[in-house]
Amino acid sequence: MDITLIVVLVIALALFFDFTNGFHDTANAMATPIATGAMKPKVAVTVAAVLNLIGAFLSTAVATSISHGLINEGPGGVAITPEMIFAGLIGAVVWNMITWLRGLPSSSSHALFGGLIGAAIVGAGFGAVNYAALLTVVIIPAFLSPVIAALVSLLATRIAYRVTRRPVFPNERGGFRIGQVFTSSMVSLAHGTNDAQKTMGVITLTLIASGAQSADSGVQFWVIVACALAIALGTYTGGWRIIRTLGSGITEIRATQGFAAEASTAATILASSHLGFALSTTQVSSGSIIGAGLGRRGSKIQWSTAGKIVIAWFITLPAAAAVGAVASGIALLGVTGLVIDAVVGAAVILGLYLWSLRKPHEQAIEVDVAANAVLTRKELRDMQRKKRAARVAERRAELSRERTLRRMAGRNGGRR
């Protein structure tokens, strides 16, 4: 297959991953302000899309870390080939869709890294991966960022409650809802500076591996524009589906806590983007919300739920690596392998999307899972009681309609 065609396919798949990243992570910024009433859903999703677009133009440090550090250069150039990158992206996109369908609090970033690493190891050997860069740019930030975000959020929450400890007016703390408009906007901006750059790095790595760009050059402007538009479109498109899943655990977060969590999330992501660390915005957001829960007196962390979040974090990178490795092994067959990868990958992605349309009520979001972890046991019981009552009321209304229809049918029959 012509190398130009392969590069085009890789770029198209990378932009599709960027699109899925946008709708996968919309809730990281906009879940809490919508739940507390600070922003209307339509406004929130639009603002998130615009700021993701702007954020993608602010820095390329993360993109450089991925394109020039994660994969080693071999004797003839970069060890990874466009075919391997294509296989790695298949692994990332498929895992992204699976976790979106099942509502797992996974990381799109770690799915991308896992897919690339698995594909590179199968296609070029274990020496193709720069493990020092993997440790410093990916692994260490993955462990430290949620902890730092949680500590900052905890401190910010306690300060906020202390400042408004004895409010003169009943709704004095409601001013934090206004503050949430700014903090959630900063999270969206920060998300664009970090997550959009990962796709920029992958496309740049593809261009370098194919010889279309020198190894010492930076990210091209058209790559920045394309990735910015893809993640912004994904944020706007996917946000509607994710926002519809709100209303269970996330509504119990107070505006004060939401303000503190979003401020700590934005600060952590922006600092990491400046340093070139490719962290997970999902992990940072979840850590911030848990920290906000610890910061409010009377809150109790549901550690069983928090444990599920951590498990999902741990399995994402190796799971995506396994899918990427299988796809890379198939790609080694040549043109036939690439065709098989493309067809099977498209079929799986389409199948998962169609399945999601059948059961939209089963969808969940990352931050919604984290929010459940900061509810007290009483709040969780109340929430479950309300859900059961709503189901019972719906069933009673349905039975009442059926009885009314039967009575009407009986009367009509009697008249005959």
N, C-alpha and C positions, 0 to 999 in steps of 0.2 A: 504494500500500500504506500502511496506517495506520502513523504514525510510532511508535506504541507497540509494534506488532508487530515493526517493524524493530529497535527498541532491544532487545526481548526476544531476538531472533535473534542480535544482536551479543553480548549478554551471555552467552548460551548457548555461542556459538562461542569467546568469550574464556575461559570457564571450561574448555572442552574443550582449548584451547591450554595452559592452566595445568596440566591433567591430563597432557598429553603432555610438558610441561616436567618434571613430576615423575618420570615413568618414564624420560625421556631422560637425566636428570642424576643419577640415584640413585648410579651408580658413582663419581661425583666424590668422594663422601665415604666410601663403604663398600667400594670395591674392594680397597684395600691391607690394611685390618684383617682382611678375610675371607681374603685370600691368605696372609697371615702367620700365620693361626690365632688372631688376637687375639679375633675374634668369630665366632660361628656365623652362617651366612647368614640364618636366620629371625630371630634376635635383631637382627642388623645392619639389616635392612630395616625391621623394626618400629621400632627406635630412630630411624632416619632419618626415617620418616614422622611420628612424634610430634614430633621436634624441628623438622622443616619447618613443622609446624602451629604450634608455639609461636613460632618465629622470625618468622612472618608478622605477629604482633601487636606486635612490638617497635619497629617504625619505619615511617614512611610517607614518608620523604624521597625515596626513589627514585620512588615513585608520583607525588609532587608534581612532580618534575622532568619526568616523561613527560606528565602531564595538563595542565601549565601552562607548558611550555617548548618542547617539541619541535615543536608545530604552531602557526604564527602565528595571531593573531586578525585576521579581516578586518573590513571596515566593518560588516557585520551580525552579527559574533560570530566564533566559531571557524571557520577556513576549511574545515576538514574536516567531512564529514557522516557520519552513522551508516552510510550506504550505502558510503562509502569505507572506513570502519573495518572493515566486514564484509568487503570485498574484500581489505584488507590482512591481516586475520586468516586468510583463505583461503590467501593466499600463505605466511604463516608456518607454518600447520599442515601444509600440503602439503609444504613444504620440510623441516620437522621430521620428517615421516614418511619422506620419501625418504632423508634422512641416517641415520635410525635403521635403516632397512632395509639400507642399503649399508654401515653401520658407519663413516661419515665422522665425524671429530672436529669436528663443527660446533657452533655456538653457538645455542641456542634464543633467547637474547636478541637476537642480531643478526638472526636470522630474523624476529623480531617487528618490530624497527625497520625492517628492509628492506621488509617487506610494507607497513607503514604509510606509509613514505616513497614507495614506488612508487605506491601507491594515491592518495596526496595529490597527487603531481605530475601524474598523469593526470587526476584529477578536479577539481583546483583550480589547477593551474599550479605552476611552480617556486617562486613566492613563498609558497606555503603552508607550506613547511618553514623552521623557524628553524635556519639552518645554524650559527650561533654556538653554540646549545645542543647541536646534533648533534656539533659538534667537541669541546666541553668535557665533555659528559656521556657521550658514546658513543665517539667516535673516539680521543681521547687516552687515556682509560682502557684501550681495547682494545690500544693499543700498550704502555702503561707497566705495566699490571697483571701480565702474565705475566713481564716482565723483573724487576719488583720482587719478585714471588713467588719467582722462580728464585734471585735473589741472597740473599733471606732464607733460603730453603731450603738453599742451598749453605753459608751461614754456620752455620746450625743443625746441619746434618749434620756439618760438620767439628768443631764444638764437641762434639757428642755422641760422636763417635769419639775425640776427644782425651781427654774425661773418662773414657772406658772403654777407653783405649788398651791397657792391660795388665790385662785382667780376671783377678781372682784365681780365679774359678770359671768353668767352661766356658760356662755358660748365663747369665752375668751380664748380657749385653746383651739377654737375653730379657725383661728387665723393661720394655723399650720396647714390648713387645706390650701390656702393661697400660696404658702411657701412650697407646697408639693408641686405646684405648676412649674416652678423654676427647678426644683431638684430632679423631678422626673425628666424634664427637658435636658438637664445636664447628663443624666444617665443615657438618654438616647444619643446625645452627641458623643459621649464617651464610647458607646457601643460601636458607633461608626468608625471612630479612630482606631479601634482594636480589631473588631471582627471582619470588617471589610478588607483590612490589610492582609488577612490570612489568604484570601483568595487572590489578592494582588501578588503575594509572594509565590503562590502556586503557579500562576500564569507566567510570572517572570522566570521561575525555575524551568518551566516548559520551554520558553523561548531560548534560554541559555543551553538547555540540554539538546535542543534541535539545531543549535548553531545560528539561530536567527538574532541572537543578542550576545554581546561579549559578557564574560563572567564578572568583570569589574564595573559594569554599568548598573545604574539604578533602575527604579520602576518607571516605565514609560507613561506619559501623560494619558494616552488613550486607554491604558490598562486601569488607571485610577478612575477615569470617567466611567468606564464600563462596569467596574465593580461597585462604584458608588450608586449607579442607577439600579443595578441588580438587587442590592441589599435594600435600597429604599423601596423598590417596587414590591419586594417580598414582604417587607414590614407592613406596607399599606394593604396588600392583598390578604395576607395570612392573618393579619391582626383581627379582622372581623370574626373569623372562626374561633380564634382563641378567646377573644373577649366574651363570646357567648357562654364560655364555660365558667365565668366568674360567678360569685355569689354564694359559695359554700364557705370555705375557711377564710378566704381573703377579706371578706366583708367585716370580719371581727377585728381587723387591725385598726388601731386608732390613728387619727391624722398625725398626731405627734410622733408616733412610732414610724409611720410611713415617711414622714419628712426626714427623720434621722437615718432611716435605712437607705433612702435614696441618696442622701448627701454622702454617706460613707461609701456607697457603691460607686458613685460618680468619681469621688476622690481617688479611690483605689484603682479604678480602671484607667483614668487619665494619667496617673503616676506610672502605671505599668506600661502604658502605650508610649510614654516619653522615654522609658528605659529600654523599650524593645521587647518586653515580656509578652508572650502570646498566652494570656490567661483566659479562663472561662468566665464569661459574664454571668452565666447561670450560677456557677459556684459562688461568685462574689455576691450576687443578689440574694441567694439563699442564706449565706452566712450573715449578711446584713440584717435580714429579717429575723433570724434567730437571735442575733445580738440585740435587736430592738425588743424582742420578747423578754430577754433577760433584764433589759433595762427598766421595764415597767414593773412596779411593785405589785405582787399578786399573781403575776404570770408564771406559769410552769411549762417548761419545755417538755414536749412529748418526744422523749429520746428514741422511742421505737420508730417514729416517723423520721426523725433526723437520721437514724441509722440506715433507713431505706434510701435516703437521699445520698448518703456517703457510699453505700454499696453501688448505686447507679453510677456515681462518679468513677468508681474504681473499674467497673466492667466495661465502660464505654471505649476506652483506648484499646484494650486487648480485643474486644469484640469486633470493632471496626478494623483492627489490624488483621484479624482472622478472615474477614470478608474480603479485604483488600489483597491478602495473600492468595486466597483461592482465585480471585479475579486475575491476579498477576500470573499465576500458574497457567491459567487458561490462555492468557495473552501471549505466553511464550510459544504457542502453536503457530504464531504468525497472523496473517490476515484473517484466517478462519477463527482464531482465538479472539481477536478483537471484535469480529462480527458477533460471536457467541456472547461475549461480555456485554456488548451494546444491546443486543436483543433481550437477553435474560435480565439485564439491569433495567431496561425500559419496561419490561413486562412486570417485574417485581414492583417498581415504583408506581406504575399505573394501577396494578392490583391493590396495593396498599391504599392508594388514594381513593379508589372506588369503594374499598371496604370501609374507609372512614366515613364516606357519605351515607352508608347504611346505618351506622351507629354513631351519630354525632354526639349523643348524650354521654358516651363513654370517654370523650376526650378530656384531657386534663392538661395543666400547664405546670412548668417548673416552679414558678413562684407560688402558685396556689398550693402545691405540695408543701413547700417550705412554710407557708403561712399557717397551715394546719399544725405545724410543729410548735408554734408559739401560743396556741390556744390553751386555756386552762381546761381541766377535765370537765368542769361545769359547762363551759362554753361549747365544748365538743358534744356533750350530751344534749344541750339545748338545740344545737344545730341539727343533730341527728333526729331529735324529737320533731322539729319543724319539718324536716324532710318526710318523716313517716306520716305526719298529720296531713301534709300536702298530698301524698299519694293516696291516703284513705279518702280525703275529700274528693279527689279526682275520680276515684273508683265509685264513690257514692253518687256523684253527679252522673257518671256514665250509666249506672244501674237505674237511676231515676229517669233518664232519657229513654232507656229501653222500656221501662214500665209504661211511660207515657205513650210511646209508639204502639205498644201492644193494646192499650186501652182504646186508642184512636182506631186501630185496625179492627178491634172487636165491635166498636160502635158502627163503623162503616159496613161491617158484615151483617149486623143486625138490621140495618136499614134495608139491605137487599131482601 
